[in-house]
Amino acid sequence: MTTERLEELLRDITRKKSIAQAVVAVESGDRELRWIGTRGETSSGDGLAEDTPFFIASIDKLYNATIAMMLNEAALFDVDKPISAYLSTSITSGLHRYRGSDFSAKVTVRHLLTHTSGLADWLEDYPKGGLNLFERIILEGDKALSVDEMAAYVRDQLKPHFPPQNLSESRPKARYSDTNYMLVIAVIEAVTGEPLNKVHERILYKPLGLQHTYFPGQSRPMAPEREPMVLRAKGEPLHIPLLIKSVRGIYSTADDMITFMRALMQGKVFRASETLATMLGGWHRFGFPLDRAAIRSPGWPIEYGTGVMRFRLPRLFTPAAPMPSVLGHTGSTGCWLFFCPDLDVLLAGSVDEVTAGAVPFRIVPRILSALRNSK
């Protein structure tokens, strides 16, 4: 009965006009339930398979936060030090000017990891009187950007939303910003002296056996490479390899993602149990920003820890059967990776559509409902 309901859900997802494809995966903690459903085709017309890779978009924040905490454990850097201790002045100088004050030297790595820096979002925020970078790339075509160029754009064209927050206060402000994690990537590369893909391969992919996870344009998967899902915008193919390479974008499979999430939630990637507790603590709830840039970004009722989202539909929307919380991350291309502690189940999937950022928050509650009813 459970698999039948999941198959029905998969069909419902791809009935929408703008969604041409989907991968949905569910695996119980004891592995007694393992189901992966696919619909759609690759660019060559082959049907999607269980091991078809797809762009994981901002789910990479969960991976990069994990690596940052591993490096913090190894004393390669201190998350509570200012980012200016690790990055060049060409990146950090004047990066955070807010209402006449320069807070650039006060931004720490922890601010970045928790989205409490207040920095503008280089991809989604709007400069005065113009399109944002995401809209320009969709309109004008693919574009490569260095971290220095992104920092210069944030510094010169955008405005911060608030000062870096005092994280000892009970309710610090939090606002999702891709700038935060581009700077996390820059710190990781600076302290290791390696490109991000090499760090991932060395301390995550090889130890965990992630055979199908890779950085397109920079690395290849350990297993034979399959043709990936087609990234789309409003149902039409979107070819942006330069931008994906610039942001150190990752391709992976549902099975590899679940393998990573299982290891993370079991604390197997860290030396000390306190590190996972830190990632899953200090939750900050995103607010209700009303500007245009916030439309595509995660907001209320999502909470954010250290590289981890916590999501649960409010009781108002599920009065009869409250939805249990899930921990993990989503991406703006309609992809998700979550663990539900109450049901002991791991969830992963994608529709690879850049206009479908809200899709996971509609799909995941339905999956949980199907699983709970089956029990």
C-alpha positions as CSV (number, residue, x, y, z in Angstrom):
1,M,0.0,0.0,0.0
2,T,2.8,2.4,0.9
3,T,4.6,2.0,-2.5
4,E,1.3,2.4,-4.3
5,R,0.6,5.7,-2.6
6,L,4.2,6.9,-3.4
7,E,3.7,5.9,-7.1
8,E,0.5,7.9,-7.1
9,L,2.3,10.9,-5.6
10,L,5.1,10.6,-8.2
11,R,2.4,10.7,-11.0
12,D,0.8,13.8,-9.4
13,I,4.1,15.7,-9.3
14,T,4.7,15.3,-13.0
15,R,1.1,16.2,-14.0
16,K,1.9,19.9,-13.5
17,K,2.7,21.6,-16.8
18,S,6.0,23.1,-15.8
19,I,7.4,19.8,-14.2
20,A,8.6,17.3,-16.8
21,Q,10.5,14.9,-14.6
22,A,10.9,13.7,-11.0
23,V,13.0,11.4,-8.8
24,V,11.5,10.5,-5.4
25,A,13.3,8.2,-2.9
26,V,12.3,7.0,0.5
27,E,14.3,4.7,2.8
28,S,13.5,3.7,6.4
29,G,16.2,3.7,9.1
30,D,16.2,-0.1,9.2
31,R,16.2,-0.3,5.4
32,E,13.2,-2.5,5.4
33,L,11.5,0.1,3.2
34,R,13.5,1.3,0.2
35,W,11.7,2.8,-2.7
36,I,12.9,5.1,-5.6
37,G,10.5,6.2,-8.3
38,T,11.4,8.0,-11.5
39,R,9.5,9.7,-14.3
40,G,10.9,11.6,-17.2
41,E,13.7,11.4,-19.8
42,T,17.3,12.5,-20.2
43,S,18.2,14.8,-23.1
44,S,18.9,11.7,-25.3
45,G,15.4,10.3,-24.6
46,D,16.4,7.6,-22.2
47,G,14.2,7.1,-19.2
48,L,15.4,8.3,-15.8
49,A,16.8,5.5,-13.6
50,E,17.5,5.1,-9.9
51,D,21.1,6.2,-10.4
52,T,20.4,9.1,-12.7
53,P,22.3,12.1,-11.2
54,F,20.8,15.6,-10.9
55,F,21.8,19.1,-9.7
56,I,21.4,19.3,-6.0
57,A,21.4,23.1,-5.9
58,S,21.5,24.5,-2.3
59,I,21.4,21.1,-0.7
60,D,25.2,21.5,-1.1
61,K,25.0,23.9,1.8
62,L,24.4,20.9,4.1
63,Y,27.5,19.2,2.6
64,N,29.7,22.3,2.9
65,A,28.5,23.0,6.5
66,T,29.4,19.4,7.4
67,I,32.8,19.9,5.9
68,A,33.3,23.2,7.7
69,M,32.4,21.6,11.0
70,M,34.8,18.7,10.3
71,L,37.6,21.2,9.6
72,N,36.6,23.1,12.8
73,E,37.0,19.9,14.7
74,A,40.4,19.4,13.2
75,A,41.4,22.9,14.3
76,L,42.1,24.1,10.7
77,F,40.0,27.1,11.5
78,D,37.7,28.5,14.2
79,V,34.0,29.1,13.2
80,D,33.9,32.0,15.7
81,K,36.7,34.0,14.1
82,P,36.0,36.7,11.6
83,I,36.2,35.6,8.0
84,S,38.8,38.3,7.5
85,A,41.2,36.0,9.3
86,Y,41.0,33.5,6.4
87,L,40.1,35.5,3.3
88,S,41.9,38.3,1.4
89,T,40.9,41.9,1.8
90,S,39.8,41.9,-1.9
91,I,36.9,39.8,-0.7
92,T,36.2,41.1,2.8
93,S,37.0,44.8,2.7
94,G,33.8,46.9,2.9
95,L,31.7,43.8,2.2
96,H,29.1,44.6,5.0
97,R,28.3,48.3,5.2
98,Y,24.9,48.9,7.0
99,R,23.4,52.3,7.6
100,G,26.7,54.1,7.7
101,S,28.6,51.5,9.7
102,D,31.1,49.0,8.4
103,F,30.5,45.6,10.0
104,S,32.8,43.6,7.6
105,A,35.3,42.7,10.3
106,K,32.6,41.4,12.6
107,V,31.2,38.7,10.2
108,T,32.3,35.3,11.5
109,V,32.2,31.9,9.8
110,R,29.4,30.9,12.2
111,H,27.4,33.9,11.0
112,L,27.7,32.5,7.4
113,L,26.8,28.9,8.4
114,T,23.7,30.1,10.3
115,H,22.5,32.8,7.8
116,T,22.7,35.4,10.5
117,S,25.3,37.6,8.8
118,G,22.7,40.0,7.2
119,L,24.7,40.0,4.0
120,A,22.8,40.5,0.7
121,D,22.2,37.5,-1.6
122,W,24.5,37.9,-4.6
123,L,22.1,35.8,-6.8
124,E,18.6,36.8,-5.7
125,D,18.8,40.3,-4.2
126,Y,18.0,43.2,-6.5
127,P,20.3,46.1,-7.3
128,K,18.7,49.6,-7.6
129,G,16.6,49.7,-10.7
130,G,17.6,46.5,-12.3
131,L,17.2,42.7,-12.6
132,N,18.9,40.4,-10.1
133,L,21.7,38.2,-11.3
134,F,19.5,35.1,-11.5
135,E,17.1,36.9,-13.8
136,R,19.9,38.3,-15.9
137,I,21.5,34.9,-16.4
138,I,18.1,33.4,-17.4
139,L,17.6,36.3,-19.9
140,E,21.1,36.9,-21.2
141,G,22.7,33.4,-20.9
142,D,25.3,31.5,-18.9
143,K,27.9,33.4,-17.0
144,A,31.0,32.5,-15.0
145,L,31.8,34.5,-11.8
146,S,34.8,34.3,-9.4
147,V,34.4,34.7,-5.6
148,D,36.1,38.1,-5.9
149,E,33.6,39.2,-8.6
150,M,30.6,38.0,-6.4
151,A,32.0,39.9,-3.4
152,A,32.5,43.1,-5.5
153,Y,28.9,42.9,-6.7
154,V,27.6,42.4,-3.2
155,R,29.7,45.3,-1.9
156,D,29.0,47.8,-4.7
157,Q,25.5,46.9,-6.0
158,L,23.6,45.5,-3.1
159,K,22.7,46.4,0.5
160,P,22.9,44.2,3.6
161,H,19.6,43.4,5.4
162,F,20.8,43.8,9.0
163,P,24.1,43.8,11.1
164,P,25.8,40.5,12.0
165,Q,23.7,39.1,14.8
166,N,24.6,38.5,18.5
167,L,24.1,34.8,18.6
168,S,23.9,34.7,22.4
169,E,20.6,36.5,22.2
170,S,17.4,34.5,22.3
171,R,16.0,35.5,18.9
172,P,18.7,36.7,16.5
173,K,17.6,37.7,12.9
174,A,18.1,35.1,10.2
175,R,17.8,35.6,6.4
176,Y,18.8,33.1,3.8
177,S,21.6,34.3,1.5
178,D,23.7,32.4,-1.0
179,T,26.5,34.9,-0.4
180,N,27.1,33.3,3.0
181,Y,27.9,29.9,1.6
182,M,30.0,31.2,-1.3
183,L,32.2,32.7,1.5
184,V,32.1,29.4,3.4
185,I,33.4,27.7,0.2
186,A,36.2,30.4,0.0
187,V,37.2,29.8,3.6
188,I,37.3,26.0,3.1
189,E,39.5,26.4,0.0
190,A,41.7,28.9,1.8
191,V,42.4,26.8,4.9
192,T,42.9,23.5,3.1
193,G,44.8,24.8,0.1
194,E,42.7,22.6,-2.2
195,P,39.8,23.2,-4.5
196,L,36.4,22.3,-3.0
197,N,35.9,19.2,-5.1
198,K,39.1,17.7,-3.9
199,V,38.2,18.4,-0.2
200,H,34.8,16.7,-0.8
201,E,36.3,13.7,-2.4
202,R,38.9,13.2,0.3
203,I,36.8,13.6,3.4
204,L,33.3,12.8,2.3
205,Y,32.8,10.9,-1.0
206,K,35.6,8.3,-0.7
207,P,35.0,7.5,3.1
208,L,31.3,7.2,2.6
209,G,31.4,5.5,-0.8
210,L,29.5,8.1,-2.7
211,Q,30.0,6.6,-6.1
212,H,27.8,9.0,-8.1
213,T,28.5,12.4,-6.6
214,Y,30.6,14.9,-8.4
215,F,31.3,18.5,-9.5
216,P,30.5,18.9,-13.2
217,G,33.3,20.6,-15.1
218,Q,35.7,19.8,-12.2
219,S,35.5,16.1,-11.3
220,R,34.0,12.8,-12.4
221,P,32.0,10.3,-10.3
222,M,33.8,7.2,-9.0
223,A,31.3,5.0,-10.7
224,P,30.6,5.0,-14.5
225,E,28.9,8.3,-15.3
226,R,25.3,8.3,-16.3
227,E,23.6,11.1,-18.3
228,P,22.0,13.5,-15.8
229,M,18.5,14.9,-15.5
230,V,17.9,17.9,-17.6
231,L,17.9,21.2,-15.6
232,R,14.9,23.2,-16.7
233,A,13.3,26.6,-16.4
234,K,9.5,26.7,-16.9
235,G,9.8,23.2,-18.5
236,E,12.4,24.2,-21.0
237,P,16.1,23.0,-20.8
238,L,18.4,25.5,-19.1
239,H,22.1,25.2,-20.0
240,I,24.2,27.0,-17.4
241,P,27.4,25.0,-16.9
242,L,29.6,28.1,-16.3
243,L,27.4,29.3,-13.5
244,I,27.2,25.8,-11.9
245,K,31.0,25.5,-12.0
246,S,31.3,29.0,-10.5
247,V,29.2,28.2,-7.5
248,R,30.9,24.8,-7.1
249,G,27.6,23.0,-7.9
250,I,27.2,19.3,-7.2
251,Y,25.5,16.5,-9.0
252,S,24.4,13.4,-7.1
253,T,21.8,10.6,-7.0
254,A,19.0,10.0,-4.6
255,D,20.8,6.9,-3.2
256,D,24.1,8.8,-2.7
257,M,22.3,11.6,-0.9
258,I,20.5,9.2,1.4
259,T,23.8,7.5,2.2
260,F,25.3,10.8,3.1
261,M,22.3,11.9,5.2
262,R,22.3,8.6,7.1
263,A,26.0,8.9,8.0
264,L,25.5,12.5,9.0
265,M,22.5,11.9,11.2
266,Q,24.2,8.9,12.9
267,G,27.2,11.2,13.7
268,K,29.6,9.0,11.7
269,V,31.3,11.9,9.9
270,F,32.4,13.7,13.1
271,R,34.9,12.9,15.8
272,A,32.7,14.2,18.6
273,S,29.0,13.9,19.1
274,E,28.9,17.5,20.2
275,T,29.6,18.6,16.6
276,L,26.3,17.1,15.2
277,A,24.5,18.6,18.3
278,T,25.8,22.0,17.3
279,M,24.6,21.6,13.7
280,L,21.1,20.6,15.0
281,G,20.9,23.3,17.7
282,G,20.5,27.0,18.0
283,W,17.5,27.1,15.6
284,H,16.7,30.5,14.1
285,R,13.3,30.9,12.4
286,F,13.3,32.8,9.1
287,G,10.9,35.8,9.1
288,F,8.4,37.2,6.7
289,P,10.5,39.5,4.3
290,L,8.2,41.2,1.8
291,D,10.8,42.2,-0.8
292,R,10.9,40.6,-4.3
293,A,14.1,38.7,-3.6
294,A,12.5,36.7,-0.7
295,I,9.9,35.1,-3.0
296,R,12.4,32.4,-4.2
297,S,14.2,32.0,-0.9
298,P,13.3,29.8,2.1
299,G,11.3,31.7,4.7
300,W,8.7,31.1,7.5
301,P,8.0,28.5,9.0
302,I,11.5,27.1,8.2
303,E,14.1,27.2,11.0
304,Y,17.8,27.1,10.4
305,G,20.6,25.6,12.5
306,T,24.2,25.3,11.2
307,G,23.7,24.3,7.5
308,V,20.5,22.4,8.4
309,M,16.9,23.3,7.8
310,R,14.1,22.2,10.2
311,F,10.7,22.1,8.7
312,R,7.3,21.3,10.0
313,L,3.9,22.5,8.8
314,P,2.2,24.6,11.5
315,R,-0.7,22.9,13.4
316,L,-3.0,25.4,11.6
317,F,-2.4,23.5,8.3
318,T,-2.6,20.0,9.8
319,P,-4.9,20.2,12.9
320,A,-6.0,16.6,12.8
321,A,-2.6,15.0,12.4
322,P,0.3,17.3,13.0
323,M,3.3,16.8,10.7
324,P,6.5,15.6,12.3
325,S,9.6,17.7,11.9
326,V,12.2,16.9,9.2
327,L,15.8,17.9,9.2
328,G,17.9,18.5,6.1
329,H,17.9,20.9,3.2
330,T,16.2,21.9,0.0
331,G,17.3,23.5,-3.2
332,S,15.8,26.1,-5.5
333,T,15.5,23.6,-8.3
334,G,12.8,21.7,-6.4
335,C,15.1,19.2,-4.7
336,W,15.2,17.9,-1.2
337,L,17.1,15.8,1.3
338,F,15.5,15.2,4.8
339,F,15.6,12.9,7.8
340,C,12.4,12.5,9.8
341,P,13.4,11.4,13.4
342,D,9.8,10.6,14.5
343,L,9.3,8.1,11.6
344,D,12.9,7.1,11.3
345,V,12.9,7.7,7.5
346,L,15.1,9.4,5.0
347,L,13.7,11.3,2.0
348,A,15.4,12.6,-1.2
349,G,14.3,13.7,-4.6
350,S,14.2,16.4,-7.3
351,V,12.2,17.8,-10.2
352,D,15.3,19.8,-11.5
353,E,13.2,22.8,-12.3
354,V,14.4,26.3,-11.3
355,T,10.9,27.6,-10.8
356,A,10.0,24.8,-8.4
357,G,11.7,25.9,-5.2
358,A,8.5,25.5,-3.1
359,V,7.7,22.0,-4.4
360,P,9.6,20.1,-1.6
361,F,7.5,21.8,1.0
362,R,4.3,20.5,-0.7
363,I,5.7,17.0,-1.5
364,V,7.4,16.1,1.8
365,P,4.3,16.4,4.0
366,R,2.4,14.2,1.6
367,I,5.1,11.5,1.7
368,L,5.2,11.6,5.5
369,S,1.4,11.3,5.6
370,A,1.5,8.2,3.3
371,L,4.2,6.6,5.5
372,R,2.5,7.4,8.8
373,N,-0.9,6.1,7.5
374,S,0.8,2.8,6.4
375,K,2.1,2.3,10.0
